């Protein structure tokens, strides 16, 4: 039974396109996360720490080793107020 060599060209193109799309998506996600891998299974504690890191550094993946907070960190609290009616 002969092998249909003509079918290998579209197969190669599809494989290349899926590989390129996956690679570009991975590069895009890592660029948005400052070169760090994507976070999975984020719970409430991780979300709270990410909001704190965003208030400290300006980016939700950024972290600081300097223990002193920036100016205005005390006043930009995460606590949300509810409206009394």
C-alpha positions, 0 to 999 in steps of 0.5 A: 500500500503506497504512502500518500506523501502529499498528506505530509505537507499539510501535516507538517504545516499544521504541526508547525503552526500549533507549535508556533502558536503555543510558543508565542502564547508561552512567551507572551504570558511570561512577558506579562509575568516579568519572566516568571512562570504562570501561576495556577490554583490561586486561592484567596491568600495568594490573591491577597498577597498579589494585591499587596505586592501590586501596592508595594511594587506596582506589579502583581508579580513584583516583590521587594527585599526592602522592608520600607514601604513606599509613600502612600502605602498606608493610605491605599488600603485593600479594605473595601467599605460598604455603603450604608443605606 
